[in-house]
């Protein structure tokens, strides 16, 4: 967004200086016109820059996008895993959670998730078979991704996907770039009620946050 704004401002500056040539307005008229002309791009540019500094996955309105490099990006690390079983004891879901190295370091230093921390939970189905070592399960097809972004200052009070100190988003395998959650209280929060006292995150299940 910064580049188009730079080009626009350069064009405005060029027009002002060129106005003093030929049959155009005088230099004093140009300066007066410049002084009385508001800068319409100032406010949105400021909002966008603020959002970019907060998180590259959140725009100025609080819309959350899904990171696409969490499996291979050098800044990402595996935070922990969950195996979900049904009433028959069969695995029917493999949940792997990812964050960035700086988030892990900040949590280990302070015991808190830093502002802007991003957590990605990738949920896959599970395949199973009996091996010589026993019944084995492994991840299968993608199902959904949950993305959480820590918000320590309540930036988006009117956005239904933000609250309780986090931004909450859901993406489905059929359209992985489309955020489908409507209201975090209905779509996300209930699963986190058991850990409301630990910032709504199952931090105890991620040894890398707490162990040496």
NORPE-V272602 format. One record per backbone hydrogen bond with DSSP energy under -1.0 kcal/mol. NH is the residue of the N-H (numbers start at 0). CO is the residue of the C=O. If there is no record, write none. Layout:
BEGIN
nh={NH;NH}
co={CO;CO}
END
This chain:
BEGIN
nh={4;5;6;7;8;9;10;11;12;13;14;15;16;17;18;19;20;23;29;30;31;32;33;34;35;41;44;45;46;47;48;49;50;51;52;53;54;57;58;61;64;72;75;76;78;79;81;83;85;88;91;93;94;95;96;97;98;100;103;104;105;106;107;108;109;110;115;116;118;119;120;121;122;123;124;126;128;130;133;135;137;139;142;143;144;145;146;147;148;149;150;158;161;162;165;166;167;168;170;172;174;177;179;183;186;187;188;190;191;194;195;197;199;200;202;204;205;208;209;210}
co={0;1;2;3;4;5;6;7;8;9;10;11;12;13;14;16;17;20;25;26;27;28;29;30;31;38;40;41;42;43;44;45;46;47;48;49;50;54;62;58;56;68;72;98;96;96;94;92;89;85;83;123;81;121;79;119;76;74;99;100;101;102;103;104;105;106;149;113;147;97;145;95;143;93;140;137;135;133;130;128;126;124;122;122;170;120;168;118;166;116;164;155;158;165;162;148;160;146;144;142;171;174;169;159;182;183;183;187;188;191;192;194;194;197;200;201;202;205;206;206}
END
